[in-house]
Amino acid sequence: MSTISYKSPLHQMVCTTPTSFWNDSCAADELSYAIENGAVGATTNPSIVLNLLKKEMPYWQEKILGSIADHPTWSEEQVTWKLIESMAVRGAGLLRPIFEHSRQLAGRLSIQTNPAFYRDADRLLTQALYFETLAPNIQVKIPATQAGITAIEEATYHGININATVCFCLPQALAVGAAVERGLRRREDEHLAVETMSPVCTIMVGRLDDWLHVLERRDGIVVTPGYPDWAGVAAFKKAHALFKQHNYRARLLAAAYRNHLHWSEFIGGDVILTIPYEWQKLFNQSHVEVKERFRRPVSKEIIDCLYREFADFRRAYDEDGMKIEEFDSFGPTVRTLRSFLGALQELTGVVRDLMLPNPDVK
């Protein structure tokens, strides 16, 4: 009797369960490693792009200088976005064989809309429509802000495969799921194709955990050590059950890794895990058993504790915990948008230094 040999625990997961994973970066070497271990997608955001630029500076510096020379009237913002787009297109190329083999249902590269547009549905939609022209296997990330929910419906209606981002909780995820359904139904009513559309709703599980840890320190909340590390897992599992209940066609994706629970507890679910390269290496070297845990509920004791001690966990865990107009002021939303905007500003600063080198430095 032969024993099947898997390349790694992540490879075993994708071969034996419905769970998929993406690479949380478009770096060529990291994405190649992920694909070898079963990844079928990848994603970017301003922080990821900034890290990739620092890692591959000689390669991308030449591209930046080329854009500056070829487009003498471009602003530093235009050069910066050309860089972001170039990184996405290169990553999309690596995924193109998967895209074609899966008949366009996998193998997509997610590129993020400008985080500065989070309040403007029209600008988000306009940029999403442009991004879709960059490569056939582009997926567009739109934030689950108040304006973003509107843009997600409109982008879906226009046939764009969206990936909702800056999303941390049930109210946001359910608003995304409903918006996608409205967009898909509008297409179906007009006899437009939906068969190859694969919308995704990301829940940044680790960033919800991070926020509860911030509240522990800020507000002097005392809970059993480790309990806040289950917040994102609990919200994600409940969201999945509700998506199934509502027959939402968007697929849930877990992102923002902080510990192995964000992998091990989701094994077996019909979901996507966007895993950073460093965490992939750790998981593939670990002794965590690859087995189905997705249907295992989070301990009632943990949920009761978090629900009792953290008002923002109640807002995140209850279906009606927040209204859409409250999404933009939710703690994790504010922190994440500030992080993305800061990374974009730093990225633009790198371009500025190449466009206008400091004359005080040799």
C-alpha positions in Angstrom: 0.0 0.0 0.0 1.6 3.3 -1.1 1.7 6.4 1.0 1.1 9.8 -0.7 4.0 12.2 -0.3 3.3 15.9 0.0 5.8 18.6 -0.5 4.9 20.4 2.8 2.0 20.8 5.3 0.5 23.6 3.1 0.7 21.4 0.1 -1.0 18.6 2.0 -3.7 21.1 3.1 -4.6 22.1 -0.4 -4.5 18.5 -1.7 -6.7 17.0 1.0 -9.1 19.8 2.0 -11.2 22.5 0.3 -8.9 25.2 1.8 -6.9 27.3 -0.6 -4.0 29.6 0.1 -2.5 32.7 -1.5 0.9 34.3 -1.1 0.7 37.6 0.8 3.1 39.3 -1.5 4.0 39.7 -5.2 7.7 39.2 -4.6 8.8 36.8 -7.4 10.9 34.4 -5.2 8.3 34.3 -2.5 5.4 33.8 -4.9 7.3 31.0 -6.7 7.9 29.2 -3.4 4.2 29.6 -2.6 3.1 28.2 -6.0 5.4 25.2 -5.6 3.6 24.5 -2.3 0.1 24.8 -3.7 -0.7 28.6 -3.7 -3.3 29.7 -6.3 -3.2 33.5 -5.9 -1.4 36.5 -4.4 -2.1 39.9 -3.0 -0.5 43.3 -2.5 -1.1 46.4 -0.4 1.0 49.6 0.1 3.0 48.0 3.0 3.7 44.9 0.9 4.9 47.0 -2.0 7.1 49.1 0.2 8.8 46.0 1.6 9.2 44.5 -1.8 10.8 47.7 -3.1 13.3 47.6 -0.2 14.1 44.0 -0.9 14.6 44.4 -4.6 15.7 48.0 -4.8 18.3 47.6 -7.6 15.7 46.0 -9.9 12.9 48.5 -9.2 15.2 51.5 -9.0 15.9 51.0 -12.7 12.2 50.8 -13.4 11.5 54.0 -11.4 14.3 55.9 -13.2 12.9 54.7 -16.5 9.4 56.0 -15.7 10.9 59.4 -14.6 12.9 59.7 -17.9 10.1 58.5 -20.1 7.4 60.7 -18.6 8.9 64.1 -17.9 5.6 65.6 -16.8 4.6 62.9 -14.4 4.2 63.7 -10.7 5.9 61.6 -8.0 2.4 60.1 -7.3 2.1 59.0 -10.9 5.5 57.4 -10.9 4.7 55.7 -7.6 1.5 54.2 -9.0 3.2 53.0 -12.1 5.6 51.2 -9.8 2.8 49.6 -7.9 1.1 48.5 -11.2 4.3 47.1 -12.6 4.8 44.9 -9.5 1.2 43.7 -9.8 1.6 42.9 -13.5 4.8 40.9 -12.8 3.0 38.9 -10.1 0.0 38.3 -12.3 2.3 36.9 -15.0 3.6 34.2 -12.6 0.0 33.2 -11.8 -1.2 33.3 -15.3 -0.8 29.5 -15.9 -2.9 28.7 -12.8 -5.5 31.2 -14.1 -5.7 29.5 -17.5 -5.6 26.0 -16.1 -8.5 26.8 -13.6 -10.6 28.3 -16.4 -10.2 31.8 -14.7 -11.5 30.7 -11.3 -8.1 30.9 -9.6 -4.6 32.4 -10.3 -5.5 36.0 -9.6 -3.3 38.8 -8.3 -5.0 41.3 -6.0 -4.0 45.0 -6.4 -5.2 47.5 -3.9 -7.0 50.8 -4.7 -5.5 54.0 -3.3 -6.2 54.0 0.4 -6.7 57.8 0.2 -9.9 57.1 -1.7 -11.6 55.3 1.2 -14.3 58.0 1.4 -15.0 58.3 -2.4 -16.9 55.5 -4.1 -16.6 57.1 -7.5 -12.8 57.3 -7.4 -12.5 53.7 -6.0 -14.7 52.5 -8.9 -12.7 54.5 -11.5 -9.4 53.1 -10.3 -10.9 49.6 -10.1 -12.0 49.8 -13.7 -8.5 50.9 -14.8 -6.8 48.2 -12.7 -8.8 45.5 -14.4 -7.2 46.5 -17.7 -3.6 45.7 -16.4 -3.9 41.9 -16.8 -6.7 39.4 -17.4 -6.1 37.8 -14.0 -6.2 41.0 -11.8 -8.4 41.1 -8.7 -9.1 44.5 -7.3 -9.0 45.3 -3.5 -11.6 47.8 -2.3 -11.9 48.8 1.4 -15.0 47.8 3.3 -15.6 51.4 4.3 -18.9 53.1 3.9 -18.0 54.4 0.4 -16.2 51.1 -0.3 -19.4 49.1 0.1 -21.0 51.2 -2.6 -18.0 50.8 -4.8 -17.9 47.0 -4.3 -21.4 46.6 -5.6 -20.8 48.8 -8.6 -17.4 47.2 -9.4 -19.0 43.7 -9.2 -21.8 44.9 -11.5 -19.2 46.0 -14.0 -17.7 42.5 -14.0 -14.7 43.3 -11.8 -13.5 40.5 -9.5 -13.2 42.3 -6.1 -11.3 41.5 -3.0 -12.8 43.5 -0.1 -10.1 44.6 2.3 -9.8 46.7 5.4 -12.4 44.4 6.8 -12.3 42.9 10.4 -15.7 41.9 11.5 -19.1 40.4 10.9 -21.0 43.6 10.1 -18.4 44.6 7.4 -18.2 41.1 5.9 -22.0 40.8 5.7 -22.2 44.2 4.1 -19.6 43.1 1.5 -21.4 39.8 0.9 -24.7 41.6 0.3 -23.1 44.2 -1.9 -21.5 41.5 -4.1 -24.8 39.7 -4.4 -26.6 42.9 -5.5 -23.9 43.4 -8.1 -24.0 39.8 -9.4 -27.9 39.8 -9.5 -27.8 43.1 -11.5 -25.5 41.4 -14.0 -27.7 38.3 -14.2 -30.8 40.5 -14.7 -29.0 41.9 -17.8 -27.8 38.5 -18.9 -24.2 39.4 -18.3 -21.7 36.6 -17.5 -20.9 35.7 -13.9 -19.5 32.2 -14.3 -15.9 33.2 -14.1 -16.3 35.8 -11.4 -14.7 34.9 -8.1 -15.3 37.7 -5.6 -13.5 37.5 -2.3 -14.1 39.1 1.1 -11.1 39.4 3.3 -11.3 39.4 7.1 -8.0 40.7 8.6 -8.3 38.3 11.6 -4.9 39.3 13.1 -5.8 43.0 13.1 -8.9 42.3 15.1 -6.7 40.5 17.6 -4.3 43.4 17.6 -7.0 45.8 18.4 -8.2 43.9 21.5 -4.6 43.8 22.7 -4.5 47.6 22.3 -7.6 47.9 24.3 -6.2 45.6 27.0 -3.3 48.1 27.5 -5.2 51.3 26.9 -8.2 50.6 29.0 -6.6 48.3 31.6 -8.7 45.2 30.7 -7.6 42.0 32.3 -8.4 38.7 30.6 -6.9 35.3 30.5 -3.6 35.4 28.5 -4.2 34.3 24.9 -7.9 34.8 24.8 -7.8 37.9 22.5 -5.8 35.8 20.0 -9.0 33.9 19.3 -11.1 37.0 18.4 -10.4 36.9 14.7 -10.8 33.2 14.5 -14.2 33.4 16.2 -15.4 36.2 13.9 -14.2 34.4 10.8 -15.9 31.1 11.6 -19.2 32.8 12.4 -19.0 34.9 9.3 -18.5 31.8 7.2 -21.6 30.2 8.7 -23.6 33.3 7.9 -22.3 33.5 4.4 -23.5 29.9 3.8 -26.9 30.7 5.5 -27.4 33.7 3.1 -26.0 31.9 0.1 -23.5 34.7 -0.5 -21.2 33.8 -3.4 -18.2 35.8 -2.3 -15.6 33.5 -0.8 -14.1 34.4 2.6 -10.4 35.0 3.0 -8.3 35.2 6.2 -5.4 37.6 6.3 -3.0 39.4 8.8 -1.2 36.4 10.4 -0.1 36.6 14.0 0.0 32.9 15.1 -0.6 29.4 13.9 -4.3 29.6 14.9 -4.8 31.8 11.8 -3.8 28.7 9.8 -4.6 25.6 11.8 -8.1 26.7 12.9 -9.1 27.3 9.3 -7.9 24.0 7.8 -10.8 22.2 6.2 -13.0 25.3 5.5 -14.0 26.2 1.9 -12.0 29.5 2.4 -8.8 31.1 1.3 -5.8 31.9 3.5 -3.5 34.7 2.5 -0.3 33.7 4.2 3.0 35.8 4.2 6.1 34.0 3.0 7.7 34.0 6.5 4.6 32.3 8.0 4.5 29.8 5.2 8.1 28.7 6.0 7.2 28.4 9.7 4.1 26.4 9.1 5.9 24.1 6.6 8.6 23.4 9.2 6.2 22.9 12.1 4.7 19.8 13.6 1.2 21.2 13.6 -1.0 18.4 12.3 -2.9 19.1 9.1 -6.4 18.1 9.9 -9.9 19.6 9.7 -10.5 22.1 12.5 -12.7 24.6 10.7 -16.0 23.1 12.0 -14.7 23.1 15.6 -16.2 26.0 17.4 -14.2 28.4 19.5 -14.6 27.7 23.2 -17.7 29.3 24.7 -15.6 30.3 27.7 -13.3 32.4 25.4 -16.2 34.0 23.5 -18.1 34.8 26.6 -15.0 36.4 28.2 -14.3 38.5 25.1 -17.9 39.5 24.7 -18.2 40.5 28.3 -14.9 42.5 28.5 -14.6 44.2 25.1 -17.4 46.4 23.7 -15.6 46.4 20.4 -15.6 42.6 20.3 -19.4 42.7 20.6 -19.5 45.2 17.7 -17.3 42.9 15.7 -19.0 39.6 16.6 -22.7 40.6 16.4 -24.3 40.7 12.9 -25.8 44.1 13.8 -22.9 45.2 15.9 -22.2 48.2 13.6 -24.0 50.2 11.0 -22.3 50.9 7.7 -21.7 54.5 8.6 -19.7 53.3 11.6 -17.2 51.2 9.6 -14.8 54.1 9.0 -14.4 55.0 12.6 -13.9 51.4 13.9 -10.5 51.1 15.6 -9.0 48.5 13.3 -10.2 50.4 10.3 -8.5 53.6 11.4 -5.3 51.9 12.4 -5.1 49.9 9.1 -5.9 52.9 6.9 -3.3 55.0 8.7 -0.8 52.1 8.2 -1.5 51.9 4.5 -1.4 55.6 4.0 1.9 55.8 5.9 3.4 53.1 3.7 2.2 54.8 0.5 3.7 58.1 1.8 7.0 56.4 2.4 6.9 54.7 -1.0 6.3 58.1 -2.6 9.2 59.5 -0.6 11.5 56.9 -2.2 10.3 58.0 -5.6 10.9 61.6 -4.7 14.5 60.9 -3.7 15.1 59.4 -7.1 13.2 62.2 -8.9 14.8 65.0 -6.8 18.0 63.7 -5.3 19.0 65.6 -2.1 21.8 68.0 -3.2 23.2 68.1 0.3 24.2 64.4 0.1 26.9 63.1 -2.2 
